[in-house]
Amino acid sequence: MGDWGSGNFDSDTAADHLSMITDRLLTEVAEAMAGDPVRIEPDEYWGVAVPCNLELLCRFAELGYVGVQLPNPDLAAEWKRRYLAVWEENIGEFESADYQERRRAVLEETFDRLIEASRRETVHAL
């Protein structure tokens, strides 16, 4: 297998490994987003884990590692719409208005970074 540097992610094997990891993160998000909306409510496991997975995908993409898999930008935008709709519908009963405002900003930023990274990868792949 080929190496192109001395870093932990600078080889074909590392790129393959990262591809498997990011594929798993994407699969988990896709399954959570396609399922019952109750699963992504703010107080449910996937309501917390989906943004965590997206943050990891964003970080890997922003580091420029080879092997990172990202969703299609249109799919990422649909995930954002769906996730935030469920979040808005259910967060009011759990948290203060100040927390809601700050948390929503973080969620929007996370989805926007994913969408932008996906667009860059789509353009780069052409």
N, C-alpha and C positions, 0 to 999 in steps of 0.2 A: 504494500500500500504506500501511497505517496505522502510525504511530509513537505510542507512549505514553510515551516517555521519551527521554533522551539516551544511554542505555547501549548497549553493543554488541549486546545481545540484546533491545532494547526496540522491536521492530518486527515486523510480520507476516512480512517477508522473513527476518529473523533467526530467527523462530520456525519457519518452514518449513525453513530451513537446519539448525537444531538438530534438528528432527524427522528429517531425513534422516540426520544423524550418529548419533543415538541408535538409529534403526532399524537402521543398519549394525552398531552394537555389539550390539544384541539378536539380530540374525540370526546373527552370528558365534557368540555364546554358544549360541543354540538349536541350531545345526548341530553345534557341538562336544559339547554335552550329549546330543544324540540319536545321535551316532555311536559308534564303537568306544570303549569305556572307556579303552583304551590311550592314546588321544589326549589325555585329561585327567589322565594320571598326573603326579605332581609334577615329573618331569624332562623332560616333553614340552612343546612350544611352547604348546598350548592349556591345559595344566595351569597355566601361568604367565599366559597371556593372558586366560583367563576371569575370574579375580579382578581383573585390570587393567580389563577392560571394565566389570565390575560396579562397581568403585570410581568410574570416570568417570560412569556412570549415576547413582550415589548422589550424587556431587558436584553434577551438574547439577540433580538433583531438589531437593537441599537448598538450592540457591541460588534455587529458585523460578522458574526460567526457564520461559517459555511454550514449548511445543513438545517438551518432554522426553517420550519414549515409554518406558514401563516394562512389564515383563511382568505378567500376572495374578499376584496374591499366591500363589495355590495352585501355579502353575507355578514361581515363584521358590522356594517352599518345597521343591518336588520337586527342583529344581536343587541346592539346598543338600544335601538328603539324598544324592543321587547323587554329587555332587562330593566330599563329605566321606567317603563310603564308599570311593571310589576312592583318595582321598588317604590315608586310614587304612591301607588295604591295602598301599600302596606306599611310604610315606614312611620307614618304619623302617630301610630299607636305606641311606638317603642321609644322614640328619641325626642330630644328637645329640638326646637326650631333651629337653633344655632348649629347643633350637630348635623341636622339634616342638610343645611345649606353647605357646610364644609364637606360633608361626605359626598353629596351629589356632585360637587365640583371635582372631587378626586375621581369618582366613577366616570364622569364625562371625559375627564382628561385621559384616563386609562383607555377607554374605548376609542377616543380620538387618536391617541398615539398608535393603537393597534391598526386603525383604519389607515393612517398615514404610512405606517411601516408596510402594510399590505399593498398600498398603492406604489410605494417605492419598489417593492419586490416585483410587482406586476410589470412596471415600466422596465425594470432592470432585466426581467426575463425575456422581453421582446427582442 
